[in-house]
Amino acid sequence: MRTAAAFAAVMATLAVPSTTALAQQQDGSAAHSQVDLGKTTFAQKCSHCHGPNMVNSGTVTPDLRRFPDDQPRFVTTVKQGKNGRMPPWGDILSDDEITALWAYVSSRRAQ
């Protein structure tokens, strides 16, 4: 009888993911959804100047795949605009949308 109870306890432990595994899965899902939101926002708001693949030859827009790993600079540029060429988006995009854009741009960074 003890053996059956011990076996059942072991099987129950194996069937339920650990809290660490669940947390890692949720973190990965959250990061993935941030990238997805950023991709959608980029397609709707940014791609007409920056190109659908983050590079638009023939314009003065930079290749965003080569944007430095500098989130504060990115956020400031998006919110305030740049050199009179990029309009400010701070009144149009929410902080969450800008954070998601950063997640998407970062995910596409050229190595």
RANORHU-V704948 format. One record per residue. N is the residue number from 1. RES is the residue in three letters. NEAR is the number of other ideal C-beta (glycine too) atoms within 8 Angstrom. Layout:
BEGIN
N;RES;NEAR, N;RES;NEAR
END
This chain:
BEGIN
1;MET;4, 2;ARG;5, 3;THR;6, 4;ALA;7, 5;ALA;8, 6;ALA;8, 7;PHE;8, 8;ALA;8, 9;ALA;8, 10;VAL;8, 11;MET;8, 12;ALA;8, 13;THR;7, 14;LEU;6, 15;ALA;5, 16;VAL;6, 17;PRO;6, 18;SER;6, 19;THR;6, 20;THR;6, 21;ALA;8, 22;LEU;9, 23;ALA;8, 24;GLN;8, 25;GLN;9, 26;GLN;8, 27;ASP;8, 28;GLY;8, 29;SER;8, 30;ALA;8, 31;ALA;9, 32;HIS;8, 33;SER;8, 34;GLN;12, 35;VAL;12, 36;ASP;8, 37;LEU;13, 38;GLY;16, 39;LYS;9, 40;THR;8, 41;THR;14, 42;PHE;14, 43;ALA;9, 44;GLN;7, 45;LYS;9, 46;CYS;10, 47;SER;10, 48;HIS;4, 49;CYS;9, 50;HIS;11, 51;GLY;10, 52;PRO;5, 53;ASN;5, 54;MET;11, 55;VAL;9, 56;ASN;8, 57;SER;5, 58;GLY;3, 59;THR;6, 60;VAL;3, 61;THR;9, 62;PRO;5, 63;ASP;8, 64;LEU;11, 65;ARG;11, 66;ARG;8, 67;PHE;10, 68;PRO;5, 69;ASP;5, 70;ASP;7, 71;GLN;8, 72;PRO;6, 73;ARG;8, 74;PHE;12, 75;VAL;10, 76;THR;8, 77;THR;10, 78;VAL;11, 79;LYS;11, 80;GLN;8, 81;GLY;11, 82;LYS;7, 83;ASN;5, 84;GLY;4, 85;ARG;6, 86;MET;9, 87;PRO;4, 88;PRO;8, 89;TRP;11, 90;GLY;8, 91;ASP;4, 92;ILE;5, 93;LEU;11, 94;SER;5, 95;ASP;5, 96;ASP;7, 97;GLU;11, 98;ILE;13, 99;THR;9, 100;ALA;13, 101;LEU;15, 102;TRP;12, 103;ALA;13, 104;TYR;15, 105;VAL;15, 106;SER;9, 107;SER;8, 108;ARG;9, 109;ARG;10, 110;ALA;6, 111;GLN;2
END
